[in-house]
């Protein structure tokens, strides 16, 4: 019998996703665990597998559409089976990984929908047959879809059904219409770009950080002349082992040693407590065509220089195709972001909340500086350290930066 496969929570706290690509089409036969679709959610594109063997009777969303957790992703049944047949199987819920689904427990009920006449329908009510576009219209017009009888195929609620419900409930009022999107403003033409995917997640995270932290940024300069020499020597050795060695692995190692001296740098605030992390998972901000992602190097203090380089390079390559695992984006205690590679110098990075600190590195340039009373040319790298002032005071931040600068200016201990 027909089985409604509902979009599962593919990661902690996920509420929605965007269909990037369907791997199957209606009428196809699929095996259990065969990939049905690629869905973008929480900065990563994940593959959603089929929970069972059967034929694809219906795909409920088009590529590019948003699907909420709990909405029907696909209907699976027997070849040639008509939709609307009584379902013999219970729906399934997510069990903790991208594969693996369990039947709902007996007695488990759906969230109650508000009974007031104008309540907005909830996406988790699977009894309501309506497309995302119709649901959006209902939300705009403040209409309860649960009280509407659909006139579309198989009882699906149409846009006209929603509009008629409005006019019937409020005959004395003017029928509200969805907001019209203009292609121009007072000064000229404009484009409307949906805030979704990575950009939406980034916006939410940045807003959360600014709202919940007291951010301050300290700036400094690091003389990396000696580091550049060491890196050039190691770069040739690394190349023989097929390792692309940048400055970042050296910075990661120096950062970890500095955190060990200033443990509050790797912390978070939860209610009235400061949670100091005793592990060293370092996030590395990576620029992708779709926006910024921050994969995390787990146990970075246990890894050698070349291993760190390889892991960063692998994250960069995965970032280009958005195939990074969701767990690779979690568990960080401190983040490093480098805009120097793009050619910029000074900036004020925002912490990767709930972390309390972040290090930003700028473009390395040859600068004229005074050493022992003489003007010499040295390679100088600007650094920016943003911290939550509730946890770190300015003096402690300065001491952290001093220790970091000392390690980078005397990099012998960073090579293993």
Phi, psi and omega in degrees: 000160182299138182234122179273112178268115184265145182300121184273166172283102184275007178188160184302120176083003181291134179241341181203166176209170179241129179292112179275313183203134172275135177264353179225171175226164181300134182101343180290147170270138181231156175259161175300136180075003174289140183290125179267319186202159170257127184236130178272125179200138177053049174073006180223156173258118182250153177263128182258118182271160177284137179280351183200169178274145178161194179251143178282108180275328182201140170252121192276347182224154177266161176300134182096346179276154178268137177236134179270150175301130181101344176279153181291125177270314181206154175251125184243135180200210179265149181305128178084357181292141180272142176291150181102350176293151182296132181279134179263343183254149177280156178293163183243155175234161185290140185250000175129351177220176182290341175240151177106112182226146181238147177297152176294145180291149177301138177087350179286127185244159177286158177297135181294137176269138181301140184269348181297148192303325186255015181294146179279138181292150180261138184296338184281353178282099186287348180286340181276122179260101181203144179284163176303325180294318179292320178298320179295318179298318180298323179293317179298319183270000178060051183247139177273109182292336183294341180261010183251134174267118183288141179255000180278183180302134180059028176079016180290136179284130181257171177298322180296323178299319180294315181295322178293325178296324179293313182293328179288321182283331183229063184297330183280348182257162177287136182290113181292147179244153176301149181298130179279135180266115181274146179269007181207159171240197185298332187258345180162192183283149180222161173248145175253113182251119180300137176272098184211176178063220182301318182297321179293315179298317179299317180299317180295317181294318180293319179296321179296319180295313182294324182288325190254001182228162175251093192272134175225145179237129172257143179241150179203174176239144178237130176277104184256026179301311179295322179296321179297322178293315178297316181297320179297321178292314181289332181299319179293318178295318181295321181300326179293339177256017180060037178246126176270110187258117176254187177285337189302315179302324177296318180294320178299313181296318179294322179297315181299315180296326179287323178296323180301329178276340183226073189300335181292346177296328178257077184212175173215161179251124177233112184055245183253026181232148170260121181263108181270121183277134181258017176233164189236076175263111188256123177276143180235114180290129182235131179277128176235165179302336183263354182136188186271134172234157182230083173290154187242127175276110182283139178056045185297334180289343181265002186250145180280169185304311183292326178295319177297318179298315180297319182293318177298314181297323178295321178296321179299315180294318178294326180297328180295327182256359179060035180258019179287135178292146181301326180292338177290346182259006185238161172091008182287150176245345182199144183237143175242130178233134186239109174261357178297327181296337179270342177113009181261167184241285185263143174195170178240091181295149178260136184300150177274082185306137014269013173298160183252349184219155177209143178249131176245137178242140182253189185290133176279127182227153172283123183232149174275119181229164179262124176229121181055040177078006180239148177274121180229163177264123179230157176273119185243132177242121176284142176231149179232128182239109178261137184215158177276113185293347175291334184253317184247128173275163181302321180295318179294322177298319179295320178295321176300314181294325177297316179294320178296315180297319180299320180292319181287331179276345175230075194278007183306321183284352182273352181262128178231000000 
